């Protein structure tokens, strides 16, 4: 078989497995047997591939799966995979659009009356996605010395810009999804959480994802610093005194959420 013919066959098989069922007549390419037709033989690979992707989503969203039940979750997962086929070389990216997909198809959109359980589901999915990203991104596990920030009162203090650790993720939710997730992941069957806004910072430390709950001013400060806003303005916009902003800065340096000051990190 020539290299060009092999390339065409590989491309056809990839399209037949990854894409919608429009690959033409399988018998033109696949050899059938007395037990299995060409279409049935191809379907084994199509079904196996999609089942493995569903299993990956099961692993990425165990709390959402618990919330919905296995059957309904897998139905939603298959709908998502049909609407947004995997296009990444890594399965870590597989569930990146799951929350947006569910939000676009929420059944209470037509009535105009939001159903709280759907809000809870979406918050859970977004939290679990942030958890996956925090686990996968670079952390601060290797013990570099912390960066040195200007002393409070230094003329340069207000202009301090920081670099946050790559694995930092910030999440707002209308329910305490982090405590619910901990219970579910521990094998419990907790009651559904009651509504209550939470602001969460997720990061990986010593190869373990940690979750910290923040109040509104400190959440806004950390989000602004992460976006590159200088410390003085970020603190004012968050409603914190300079002393409070400085205390947050030094706490987050010690907690390894902040790993660079003014473009410099200790390992550079």
C-alpha angles and dihedrals in degrees: 000000000000121000091244093053090048090051091052092049092049091048091049093049092048091051092046092052101037102035137058118291096276100106093123125242109342091205088068088066110013122064114230126212135208089264101039130030120222090257092052092049091051090046090060090064093041093051093042093051094049092044090055090051090050088051089053090053089048088057094046095047109033093145094051088047090053091048095050101031124246098275098049093041092053090048090055090044093054091047089051093050091050091050096042111024116199111270101166130096089227129059089217087081094049098097098037094112099036096104093048090048092052092044092053091053100040108142096222094065093090095052094047091224112112116225112220095218090061090051088051092050092051092047090051092049093048091048092049091048090052089049091053092049093047090051094049102042125082115282134188100259102132102076102243111170112265119261118261116242124203113267116260107267094031109130088236094055098091092051094052112133120192140202115222123212112274094239094057113122126179121207133185116198136175092221134043090259093161095065091042090051093050091054094047093047088051089060097257129132101223124185115261110276119251119241115276129139117247132181115208137191115201124191139151117248123176087353093302124108111234127194123208125187115223134193119240099265094048092045090053091046094051092045091051094047090049089053091053101259112151115254098247095052093039091055094048092048090050092052095246128135116243089252091054092047090050091051090052091049093054094043092052091047089053090047090050094239088120113051104165140042123205093344095312126112124185095247095055 
